[in-house]
């Protein structure tokens, strides 16, 4: 996601690396790469022009102090390249924001109404279900209205989503959409629903008949929110669509879908600047819980390689119990965990979504893990191997040095003997690595549960021990899936991570344990004879 933009800003920073000052010449040289990446990412031309002008004005008009003070009084080194990228970050945030509250709720006991509009194929009905799921989790009682009576199976699709969520869907055959939406409001009052979401009809292109129908629905229901669902993969066409819908309906905001399937992302940068209406939500992923509240600073951070730690923590908090997370974190960061704990963490990661999306939210991911194999099927393989172990083996991983045990596990999980050996090695590597991370001063005291990820927010523009810890955390996730690293288990520019014991070392430990056991038995027999 955003690979085109990321590469452009990375190239611009590289051109300024080693420079002692920012002057008109090197700023223009850096901006040339930024301009090319923005245009290649399908950002609207006038937006590109305005953005570059603002960055150039700020970069040229500011004196770069090579040593800046942090809040704690310590001094950190600031290079012209870092200064330039920070200016770009601030301008990206301004370009896409600000974003007020995502949904305007009606005050008092009134029913909040949300009108979903958009062209066919943008993911409008699925997004309607995702929004309903989000509101349901927040304690609201939504009602879905199937107002798309033209697209084949559109009503059936919404009803299927409604059944999955346990949310009622209002539909009356033969009634035209404006009247249907009006009747749905009466149904909502009878059913004591506090939110009504209208899934309206779309077209392949904007036409007068569509807009007239939407105007009538708006007039009859007076929606508190009108959200346009846009397909991010349509680039500048998405921006033109947003402008046409906004001119006619006065949109409240935009929901951008399929952003994870587009390496460009130009529409996300252009919509606010062209329409003046903010992106409210991002639809990233297919499941009904994959609807993120849009945060301009988070998206800007991902574009520039800083990651989105706040978003990552929110993802984590969605799928775990805080008290259990804190207990698990203490166990894991002490290095005292077994295959059962390991399996639980894998399942937590899978609940959070795509492995690639999770890691892209970590700072400097793109630079620290180039070419990493982030296939989610690798997690399934690891879990299958663990599921094929006995409870005793899960509790005591040191037993897994026995070749016959490994062969049995490989057969039970549908993997090879080598696969099982590698997964056991990764387990030991991760356990040792997490023990090292747990020794970071004050980590557990300041960050309950896995909220230690909050620490990574401080890494933007910082180095030293923070980078060491980041390398260890990213390395741990990479150890889960394997591949992408160098021969020593590390990544270019990142610290080496401690390895788990080799097969020979593991076997030697078991042999030594057997010898001690046999010696103890002989000693016990000798004591009995003397008695």
Buried (B, 14 or more C-beta within 10 A) or exposed (E): BBBBBBBBBBBBBEBBEEBEEBEEEBBBEBBBBBBBBBBBBBBBEEBBEBBBEBBBEBBEEEEBEEEBEEEEEEEEEBBBBBBBBBBBBBBBBBBBBEBEEBBBBEEEEEBBBBBBBBBBBBBBBBBBBBBBBBBBEEEBBBBBBBBBBBBEEBBEBBBBBBEEBEBBBBBEEEBEBBBBBBBBBEBBEEEEBBBBBBBBBBBEEBEEEBBEBBEBBBEBBEBBBBBBBBBBBBBBBBBBBBBBBBEBBEBBBBBBBBBBEBBBBBBBBBBBBBBEBBBBBBBBBEEBBBBBBBBBBBBBBBBBBBBBBBBBBBBBBEBBEEEEBBEBBBBBBBBEBBBEBBBBBBEBBBBBBBBBBBBBBBBBBBBBBEEBEBBBEBBEBBBBBBEBBEEEBBEEBBBBBBEEBBEBBBEBBEBEEEBBBBBBBBBBBBBBBBBBBBEBEEBBEEBBBBBBBBBBBEBBBBEEEBBBBBBBBBBBBBBBBBEEBEEEBBBEEBBEBBBBBEBEEBBEEBEEEEEEEEEEEEEEEEEEEEE
